[in-house]
């Protein structure tokens, strides 16, 4: 149509020039054609105006992010993957029909500075929500579906499986099965080497880092344990545990981890951990004598389904059980593996032990403080102090 109008204007221009030169004799005829031209010009403007309006609406629709209204309806569960960007989250919500467009979500997120606090995990949301309401819902802790569980420092694997099972409803047997291959769960094979010529107990014990976790309810036992192993590896890397233990103490990382677990079990305070670690190293490597730690006897009892006992309640047969591979009363050196899962302070104590000749220690008050000694005579004096302070121990 534009071509036809262009031709009409050209024709009007050609005919108009000579009439203009001849004067007013063709006035009436010229007026008629001018009216036609005016009418056509009006039509052209109307058509062009309509086209501009239509085009504007199309462009406006292209740049305006499509969005739903209101709080939505119909429940839907959505999982936000770890490390997701706002765009990734928007795409996930679009796929679940929670929001209408990713652009609407990212636009709303840019206006709400709290959106940077959206965490990964599974959420109970609704379908067809406005982007603004979707952000509000993602920031509400009540909508986040989690299995929160706190793993105390020094927990054994048996205790951890029970806690995890209670929080996730996954049977304990599933965790036990998943733990059979620690390397598959993320423990590098080099961790199971020892420099003291003893065989390493290839177990997940020691590698399940104690912390508070919020597990996605869709995770399996394998994935949960792997998460905990990953957390341990990150902590060990941040501490520089492997290099420090190998290069400074001349023992393997696995032996350092064993000492960490012994330190965690034997210590009543974090402040004493470096000294207790030193006692373990002095006995095992410098003086070549048994550790004589009660906690290793307790660990064996628990492995066999029994309950841990206070030191003063352990019998001589339990402390020096010849069938117990973790026996440290009559067997030299470190036990086959860690006896629990140590926390950060215990790892630090084992990698940076205090300097000192101590060979003995005992808890001397109800606050958990320990007294350290170099000779057995000094140790017996400390035991008497402990008994006087109400600690149930047997005298020397």
Buried (B, 14 or more C-beta within 10 A) or exposed (E): EEEEBEEBEEEBEEBBEEBEEEEEEBEEEBEEBEEEBEEBBEEBEEEEEEEEEEEEEEEEEEEEBEBBEEBBEEEBEBBBEEEBEBEEBBBBBBEBBBBBBBBBBBBBBEEBEEBEEBBBBBBBBBBBBBBBBBBBBBBEEEBBBBBEBEBEBBBBBBBBBBBBBEBBEBEBEBBBEBBEEBEEBBBEEEBBEBBBEBEBBBBBBBBBBBBEBBBBBEBEBBEBBBBBBBBBBEBBEEBEBBEBBBEEBEBBBBBBBBBBBBBBBBBBEBEBBBBBBBBBBBBBBEEEEBBBBBBBBBBBBBBEEEEBBEBEEBEEEBBBBEEBBBBBBEBBBBBBBBBBBBBBBBBBBBBBBBEEEBBBBBBBBEEEBBBBBEEEEBBBBBBBBBBEBEBEBEEE
